[in-house]
Amino acid sequence: MFHLIFSFIACSGDKNDIMIAIDSSSNVRDFEFDLQLKFVSDLTKNMNHVKHTTQVGAIFYSNTVSSILTLRESVRGPSEARLNHVKRTYGRGRVDEAIRYIRTKGFRRSEIRKDATQIGIIITASPGTYIRKSKRQASKARDTGIVLIAIGIGDINLEELKAISGTADGSLQYHLPSARYLSANLANIAYNMCKSK
């Protein structure tokens, strides 16, 4: 499954600016939140510094949105210290606010590169209470050229994944039974994809 994501991201031959939104709502158990952080860490380590074509930033969201790592910060040095000191929040999973933040702040002009593709990876374990708002924000993001990939964890509303990705055929959306599957084989896949450019 994940070779499809990384073939899209790592093997496009272009520069990529990637923002990851991880779910910190009350729907996510602490160990699942930690597994999402591990996913960010693995992606950053295995893709960002191989060919120097990729910047990876990250946020976490519940009722509010908080930054973990900006795009520019990801290329200044190791992100482990920042990821290890994230103090999570709880509450409702406002996917719509996460997408809005990525569009307006994560990909603001001072962070992105003009010749890079902007990709937002939205991880959600929330029931999709705000699907209409999520769909509206996702549409606005796509209108600005942002590609959105939706990853659902556990018992979620599949319609929200469709709303996020905007694809009728189910591409760019993935439903995993658990956060344990997020980083499965990520290091080898990401490294080999970048290496084969």
URRAWO-V190632 format. One record per backbone hydrogen bond with DSSP energy under -1.0 kcal/mol. CO is the residue of the C=O (numbers start at 1). NH is the residue of the N-H. If there is no record, write none. Layout:
co,nh
CO,NH
CO,NH
This chain:
co,nh
1,4
2,6
3,7
4,8
5,9
6,10
15,117
16,55
17,119
18,57
19,121
20,59
21,123
22,61
25,28
29,33
30,34
31,35
32,36
33,37
34,38
35,39
36,40
37,41
38,42
39,43
40,44
41,45
42,46
43,47
44,48
53,16
55,18
57,20
58,68
58,69
59,22
60,66
61,24
62,94
64,62
66,60
69,58
70,74
72,75
73,76
79,83
80,84
91,26
92,94
93,95
94,98
95,99
96,100
97,101
98,102
99,103
100,104
101,105
101,106
102,107
105,108
108,111
108,112
113,116
117,17
118,147
119,19
120,149
121,21
122,151
124,153
130,134
131,135
132,136
133,137
134,138
135,139
136,140
137,141
138,142
139,143
141,146
142,145
147,120
149,122
150,174
151,124
152,176
154,156
157,160
158,162
159,163
160,164
161,165
162,166
172,150
174,152
176,154
178,181
179,182
183,186
185,189
186,190
187,191
188,192
189,193
190,194
191,195
192,196
194,197
